[in-house]
Amino acid sequence: MRGGLVLIVVVGIIVSNLRDRLVYVFLPWLVPDSSDEFGDYEQWESSGDPIDFIVVNNLYVVAALAVLAVLIVVVAFFYLSWRFHTFRITDDDVEVRSGVLFRTHRRAPLDRVQGVNLTRPMVARVLGMGKLEVVGAGADSNVKLEYLSTTNAEAVRADILRLASGRRLAAAGGGSAAGTVAAGSRVAQLGNTVSRGLTGIIEGDEAPVDEPESVVDIPVGRLIASHVISMSTLGLIVAIVAIIVGVSQGVTWLLFGFVPALIGFGAYWVRSIVRSLRYSIAPTSDGVRITFGLLTTVTETVPPGRVHAVEVTQPILWRPAGWWMVRINRLTGRNAADGSVDQFTTVLPVGTAADVERVLRLILPSVPEAEWPLIVREGMLGPHDGDTLVNTPRRARWIRPLSWKRNGYRLTGDVLLLRRGFIWRKLSVLPLARLQSIALHQGPVDRMLGVAGLRGNVVSGPVYPMLAAIDRDGALALFAGIARATVLAASGDRTHRWGEATDAVPAAEASVAAPAPAPAT
């Protein structure tokens, strides 16, 4: 895959730069006689160009042999690169070794795995292959396996997640991925592989889940409308109107200055829609499975305990339709400058309040059932009469003139809720077991009014959990309450080794069912 794609790109560049000469050499009857479009043959002969030299001296055979030799060297290099690219899954980590002249050895500890992403580019899907990416805990720490057949990639993904959960491969009743890779004839499987790839493009790649009522699907019309009804589209309309008015007044430089930007924005707009198509989120035994993409399909599995912050957002233009967006902070193993980070932190591009509740139940399974009505009714849609969130005091309303009634917080035994915003409604949900620290800020104006600002420190991401202009005494009490609740939540959290908890239940049942030994006499 990798070597073939490189060769296709190189051939495309050569053909694009030599198309006129190739037409003159191989299709001379298509060259017009009168237009002299390709230049005189005498000028070609005296130009010193190597292609001209080959044509003039009739060295086609020598040139073909040279190209064949270069092709053999390139194919041999990619073959050696493929042979030297190996991986191994042990009980403790995933190891990948690659490189011919310069060797690279990468290792991802299984107890630090933040998720496993399976990406299927368009060409790879047709051939039944995909890229597997093991998400690490540090920046630029991901381990990539590219490319594997779809069947083998799914088996490797299952093995990695099973080991990361604290279970062993034998617990699933099946062999490891190495046995799966070696099984079967590749020639016999080629037809089935291509057939599955084509079917996956039409019907989707992942198999149905056991709980279809928990799956959230986004209608295409809603997805497109959510991009149309946005602040970026409003800015685009303003820019187009400004260009039209400017050109009509004779300011033609606006046309040349803004048209490329408009074309780039349109391409980004279309790419965002195509990337969000076929979105689905569903529970699995190894975590939350999120799938999105029409041409290039990405399936990411987020194990329990890997979500550090959740934010539910509603722009003011979405309010009449009742649409919301859900984003999370998680360790993606990528640099902050990577443009693909955002697609791994948006777990619901657009959805109704009911969709948001389903998604939150999947990624925050530790929240008690009694809390969910409060989170949806008060956290997202509030405030209402009898609001249980502590809001900004009236004396500080001029600091937040639009949102002071909505600004509020609520601490439970598992999460901290931070509600804010009027134009952009936002609700931040911070799992206490993964809260790094909490900070209180108070400037001179805040001290004069007796209020303070609160910020939760979590891993970097699109969620910035902060709340301004809350009562100072309440903030101090909240600070102490969070300190106690965080210690208790972290000490009882076992989600990072979620498989050990599930294995403990059958073991406990077996110990209860076993007869007690007879007393010694």
C-alpha positions in Angstrom: 0.0 0.0 0.0 2.6 2.6 1.1 5.1 1.8 -1.7 2.3 1.6 -4.4 0.8 4.9 -3.4 4.2 6.6 -3.6 4.8 5.2 -7.1 1.4 6.3 -8.3 2.1 9.8 -7.0 5.6 9.9 -8.7 4.2 8.6 -12.0 1.4 11.2 -11.8 3.9 14.0 -11.3 6.1 12.8 -14.3 3.1 12.5 -16.6 1.7 15.9 -15.6 5.1 17.6 -16.4 5.7 15.7 -19.6 2.2 15.4 -21.0 3.0 17.7 -24.1 6.1 15.7 -25.0 4.3 12.4 -24.5 1.6 13.4 -26.8 4.1 14.5 -29.4 6.1 11.2 -29.2 3.3 8.7 -28.9 0.3 10.5 -30.4 1.8 12.8 -33.1 -1.4 12.8 -35.1 -3.1 14.8 -32.4 -0.5 17.6 -32.6 -1.9 20.5 -34.7 0.4 21.4 -37.7 -0.3 25.1 -37.9 -0.5 26.2 -34.2 3.1 25.2 -33.4 1.8 24.5 -29.9 4.6 22.2 -28.8 7.5 24.1 -30.4 9.7 23.2 -33.4 11.5 19.9 -33.4 14.8 21.7 -34.1 14.4 23.7 -30.9 13.8 20.5 -29.0 17.0 19.0 -30.5 19.2 22.0 -29.4 17.6 22.5 -25.9 19.8 20.0 -24.0 16.9 18.4 -22.3 17.5 14.7 -21.5 14.1 13.8 -23.0 15.1 15.6 -26.2 18.4 13.7 -26.2 16.6 10.3 -26.0 14.2 11.2 -28.8 16.8 12.6 -31.1 19.2 9.7 -30.7 16.5 7.0 -30.7 17.5 5.6 -27.2 14.1 4.4 -26.2 15.3 0.9 -25.3 18.1 2.2 -23.2 15.8 4.6 -21.4 13.2 1.9 -20.8 15.9 -0.4 -19.3 17.1 2.5 -17.1 13.5 3.1 -15.9 13.1 -0.6 -15.3 16.3 -0.7 -13.2 15.1 2.2 -11.1 11.7 0.6 -10.7 13.3 -2.6 -9.5 15.5 -0.7 -7.0 12.4 1.1 -5.7 10.3 -2.0 -5.4 13.2 -3.8 -3.7 13.5 -0.9 -1.2 9.8 -1.0 -0.4 9.9 -4.8 -0.1 12.7 -4.6 2.4 10.9 -1.9 4.3 7.9 -4.1 4.5 10.0 -7.1 5.6 11.7 -5.1 8.3 8.4 -3.6 9.6 7.3 -6.0 12.4 5.1 -5.8 15.5 4.6 -7.8 18.6 1.9 -7.8 21.3 3.1 -9.0 24.7 1.3 -9.1 28.1 2.8 -5.6 28.9 3.1 -3.6 25.7 2.8 -3.3 21.9 6.2 -3.1 20.1 6.8 -1.9 16.5 10.1 -2.1 14.7 10.7 -0.5 11.3 13.4 0.9 9.0 16.1 -0.6 6.8 19.1 1.7 7.2 17.8 3.6 10.2 16.0 1.3 12.6 13.1 2.5 14.8 11.8 0.7 17.8 8.6 2.0 19.4 6.8 0.6 22.5 3.4 1.4 23.9 2.7 0.1 27.5 -0.7 -1.5 27.6 -1.6 0.1 30.9 -1.1 3.5 29.3 -3.2 2.8 26.2 -5.8 5.6 25.8 -7.6 4.0 22.9 -7.2 2.2 19.6 -8.2 3.8 16.2 -8.8 1.9 13.1 -8.6 4.0 9.9 -9.7 2.8 6.5 -8.7 5.1 3.7 -10.7 4.9 0.4 -8.2 2.8 -1.6 -7.3 0.6 1.4 -11.0 -0.1 2.0 -11.4 -1.4 -1.5 -8.5 -3.8 -0.9 -9.8 -4.8 2.5 -7.0 -3.1 4.6 -6.7 -0.5 7.3 -4.4 1.4 9.6 -4.3 0.6 13.3 -3.2 3.3 15.7 -2.5 2.6 19.3 -3.1 5.9 21.2 -0.5 6.6 23.9 -0.5 8.9 26.8 2.2 11.4 25.7 2.6 13.8 22.8 3.5 12.1 19.5 3.5 8.7 21.3 1.1 6.7 19.1 2.2 3.4 17.7 0.9 2.8 14.1 0.5 -0.5 12.3 -0.1 0.2 8.6 -1.4 -1.7 6.7 -3.2 -4.8 8.0 -6.1 -6.7 6.4 -9.4 -5.7 7.9 -9.9 -9.0 9.6 -6.4 -9.0 11.2 -6.7 -5.4 12.2 -9.9 -6.1 14.1 -8.3 -9.1 15.7 -5.3 -7.1 16.8 -7.5 -4.3 18.1 -9.5 -6.8 20.2 -6.3 -8.3 21.6 -4.8 -4.9 22.5 -7.9 -3.8 24.3 -8.4 -7.1 26.0 -4.8 -7.0 27.4 -5.2 -3.3 28.3 -8.3 -4.1 30.3 -6.3 -6.4 32.6 -7.5 -9.7 31.1 -5.4 -12.2 29.2 -6.0 -13.4 25.6 -7.1 -16.8 26.8 -10.0 -15.2 28.6 -11.8 -14.6 25.3 -11.6 -18.2 24.3 -9.6 -17.5 21.2 -6.1 -17.3 19.9 -4.0 -14.3 19.5 -3.8 -12.1 16.5 -0.6 -13.8 15.3 -2.5 -17.0 14.7 -5.1 -15.0 12.8 -2.6 -13.4 10.6 -1.0 -16.8 9.6 -4.3 -18.5 9.0 -5.8 -19.1 5.6 -4.5 -18.7 2.1 -4.0 -15.1 1.0 -4.9 -15.9 -2.6 -8.1 -17.6 -1.6 -9.0 -14.7 0.6 -8.4 -11.9 -1.9 -11.8 -12.1 -3.5 -13.6 -12.1 -0.2 -11.4 -9.2 1.0 -12.2 -7.0 -2.0 -15.9 -7.9 -1.8 -16.0 -6.9 1.9 -14.2 -3.7 1.1 -16.7 -2.7 -1.5 -19.6 -3.8 0.7 -18.2 -1.7 3.6 -18.2 1.4 1.4 -21.9 1.0 0.8 -23.2 -0.4 4.1 -20.5 0.6 6.6 -17.6 -1.4 8.1 -18.6 -2.2 11.7 -20.9 -5.0 12.7 -24.1 -4.1 14.6 -23.8 -3.8 18.3 -25.7 -5.7 20.9 -27.6 -2.6 22.2 -29.0 -0.8 19.1 -31.2 1.4 21.2 -28.1 3.1 22.6 -26.7 4.0 19.2 -27.0 7.6 18.0 -27.2 8.2 14.3 -27.1 11.7 12.7 -29.5 12.3 9.7 -27.7 13.7 6.7 -30.1 16.7 6.5 -29.4 17.7 10.1 -25.6 17.4 9.6 -25.7 19.6 6.5 -28.0 22.1 8.1 -25.8 22.3 11.2 -22.9 23.5 9.0 -25.1 25.9 7.1 -26.5 27.4 10.3 -23.3 28.4 11.9 -21.2 31.5 12.7 -18.6 30.6 10.1 -21.3 30.5 7.4 -22.6 33.9 8.6 -19.1 35.3 8.3 -18.8 33.8 4.8 -22.0 35.5 3.7 -20.7 38.8 5.1 -17.4 38.3 3.2 -19.2 37.6 -0.1 -21.4 40.7 0.3 -18.3 42.8 1.1 -16.6 41.5 -2.1 -19.6 42.2 -4.3 -19.9 45.7 -2.9 -16.2 46.4 -3.2 -16.0 45.1 -6.8 -19.0 47.2 -7.8 -17.2 50.2 -6.4 -14.1 49.5 -8.4 -12.0 47.8 -5.6 -11.0 44.8 -7.8 -8.2 43.7 -5.5 -10.8 42.3 -3.1 -11.8 39.8 -5.7 -8.3 38.4 -6.1 -7.6 38.6 -2.3 -10.7 36.8 -1.0 -11.7 34.4 -3.7 -8.9 31.9 -2.8 -9.9 32.1 0.9 -13.5 31.5 -0.1 -12.5 28.4 -2.1 -10.5 27.1 0.8 -13.4 27.7 3.2 -15.7 25.8 0.9 -13.4 22.9 0.6 -13.0 22.8 4.4 -16.8 23.0 4.7 -17.4 20.1 2.4 -14.6 18.0 4.0 -16.1 18.6 7.4 -19.5 17.3 6.2 -18.0 14.3 4.5 -15.9 13.4 7.5 -18.9 13.5 9.8 -21.2 11.3 7.6 -22.1 7.9 8.8 -21.5 8.9 12.4 -22.4 6.4 15.1 -21.5 5.9 18.7 -22.2 2.6 20.5 -21.2 0.7 23.7 -18.9 -2.3 23.5 -17.3 -4.5 26.1 -14.0 -2.6 25.7 -15.4 1.0 25.8 -17.2 3.4 23.6 -16.9 2.8 19.9 -17.2 6.0 17.7 -17.3 5.6 13.9 -17.4 8.4 11.3 -16.4 9.2 7.7 -17.8 8.5 4.3 -14.8 7.9 2.1 -12.1 7.5 4.8 -13.7 5.7 7.7 -12.3 6.0 11.2 -13.3 3.8 14.1 -12.0 4.8 17.5 -12.5 2.8 20.7 -12.3 4.9 23.8 -11.8 2.6 26.9 -13.4 3.4 30.2 -11.6 5.9 32.3 -10.0 7.8 29.4 -12.3 10.8 29.3 -11.0 13.7 31.4 -13.6 16.4 30.7 -16.8 16.7 28.7 -18.4 19.8 27.3 -21.9 20.2 25.9 -22.2 23.3 23.7 -25.1 25.0 21.9 -24.5 28.1 19.6 -27.3 30.6 19.6 -28.1 29.8 15.9 -28.8 26.2 16.9 -31.1 27.1 19.7 -34.4 27.1 17.7 -33.6 23.6 16.4 -32.6 22.3 19.8 -29.2 21.0 18.6 -26.1 20.5 20.7 -22.5 19.4 20.3 -20.5 17.2 22.7 -16.7 17.4 22.9 -14.2 15.7 25.3 -10.7 16.2 26.5 -8.7 13.0 26.2 -5.1 12.0 25.5 -4.9 11.6 21.7 -1.1 10.9 21.5 -0.8 13.7 18.9 0.8 17.1 18.7 -1.4 20.1 19.3 -0.5 21.3 15.8 -2.0 18.2 14.2 -5.1 19.2 12.3 -6.7 15.8 12.9 -6.9 16.2 16.7 -10.3 17.8 16.6 -11.9 14.8 14.9 -10.8 12.6 17.8 -12.3 15.0 20.5 -15.7 15.6 19.0 -17.9 12.7 20.0 -21.2 14.2 18.8 -21.1 16.8 16.0 -24.7 17.7 16.3 -27.6 16.1 18.1 -30.8 16.7 20.1 -31.0 16.9 23.9 -32.0 13.2 23.9 -29.0 12.3 21.8 -26.7 14.2 24.2 -28.1 12.3 27.2 -27.4 9.0 25.4 -23.9 10.0 24.6 -23.2 11.3 28.1 -24.5 8.0 29.6 -22.0 6.1 27.4 -18.9 8.2 28.2 -19.8 8.8 31.9 -21.2 5.5 33.1 -20.3 6.2 36.8 -22.9 9.0 37.1 -25.9 7.8 39.2 -29.3 7.5 37.5 -30.9 10.1 39.8 -28.4 12.8 38.5 -29.3 12.5 34.8 -32.6 14.5 34.9 -30.7 17.3 36.7 -27.8 17.3 34.2 -30.1 17.6 31.2 -32.9 19.8 32.6 -30.8 22.1 34.8 -27.3 21.8 33.4 -28.1 22.1 29.7 -31.5 23.8 29.5 -31.5 25.7 32.8 -31.8 27.7 34.9 -35.4 26.9 36.0 -37.4 27.4 39.2 -35.9 25.4 42.0 -32.5 25.3 40.3 -30.0 23.2 42.3 -26.9 24.8 40.8 -25.3 27.7 42.8 -25.4 30.7 40.5 -23.5 34.1 40.3 -24.7 36.5 43.0 -26.8 39.5 42.0 -24.1 41.9 43.1 -21.7 40.6 40.4 -24.3 40.7 37.5 -22.5 43.5 35.7 -19.4 41.4 35.3 -21.5 38.9 33.3 -24.5 41.0 32.2 -25.9 38.4 29.8 -25.1 35.1 31.5 -25.0 35.9 35.3 -28.3 34.0 35.8 -27.0 31.0 34.0 -23.5 30.8 35.5 -23.5 28.1 38.2 -21.9 25.0 39.6 -22.9 21.8 41.3 -20.7 19.2 43.0 -21.7 15.5 43.2 -19.8 12.5 44.5 -18.6 11.7 40.9 -18.6 14.8 38.8 -18.3 18.6 38.9 -20.8 20.5 36.8 -19.9 24.0 35.5 -22.7 25.8 33.6 -22.0 29.1 31.8 -22.7 31.1 28.7 -25.7 32.9 27.1 -24.8 33.2 23.4 -22.9 29.9 23.5 -24.5 27.7 26.1 -21.9 25.5 27.7 -22.0 22.8 30.3 -18.7 21.3 31.4 -18.7 17.9 33.2 -15.5 17.0 35.0 -15.1 13.4 36.3 -13.5 13.9 39.8 -11.4 10.7 39.5 -9.4 12.3 36.6 -9.4 15.9 37.8 -5.7 17.0 38.1 -6.2 20.1 40.2 -8.6 23.0 40.9 -7.7 26.7 41.0 -9.4 29.8 42.4 -8.6 33.2 40.9 -9.5 36.6 42.3 -8.6 40.0 40.9 -9.1 43.4 42.4 -12.6 43.8 41.1 -13.5 40.3 42.2 -12.2 41.1 45.7 -14.3 44.3 45.8 -17.4 42.4 44.9 -16.7 39.3 47.0 -16.5 36.9 44.1 -13.9 34.6 42.6 -13.2 32.6 39.4 -12.8 28.8 39.3 -10.9 26.7 36.8 -10.5 23.0 36.6 -7.1 21.7 35.4 -7.3 18.7 33.1 -5.4 17.4 30.1 -5.3 19.8 27.2 -8.2 19.7 24.7 -11.1 21.8 23.4 -12.8 21.8 26.8 -11.7 24.7 29.0 -13.5 24.2 32.3 -13.8 27.6 34.0 -16.5 29.6 35.7 -16.2 33.3 36.7 -18.0 35.5 39.2 -19.1 33.0 41.8 -19.5 33.8 45.5 -16.1 33.8 47.3 -17.3 31.9 50.4 -19.1 29.4 48.2 -15.9 29.0 46.0 -13.9 28.3 49.2 -16.4 25.7 50.3 -16.4 24.2 46.8 -12.6 24.1 46.8 -12.6 22.1 50.0 -15.4 19.8 48.9 -13.6 19.1 45.6 -10.4 18.3 47.5 -12.2 15.6 49.6 -14.4 14.2 46.8 -11.5 13.9 44.3 -9.4 11.8 46.7 -12.4 9.5 47.4 -13.3 9.2 43.7 -9.7 8.5 42.6 -9.1 5.9 45.4 -12.2 4.0 44.3 -11.8 4.3 40.5 -10.9 1.0 38.8 -12.0 1.9 35.2 -8.4 2.0 33.9 -8.3 -1.8 34.3 -12.0 -2.4 33.5 -11.5 -6.1 32.6 -10.3 -7.0 36.0 -13.6 -5.9 37.5 -15.6 -8.0 35.1 -13.5 -11.0 35.7 -13.9 -10.6 39.5 -17.6 -11.1 39.3 -17.5 -14.7 37.9 -14.7 -15.5 40.3 -16.7 -14.3 43.3 -19.7 -16.3 42.1 -17.6 -19.4 41.8 -16.2 -19.0 45.3 -19.7 -18.7 46.7 -21.0 -21.7 44.8 -18.0 -23.9 45.9 -18.8 -26.2 48.9 -17.0 -25.4 52.1 -14.2 -27.8 53.0 -15.0 -30.3 55.8 -13.5 -29.4 59.2 -10.5 -31.4 60.2 -11.0 -34.1 62.9 
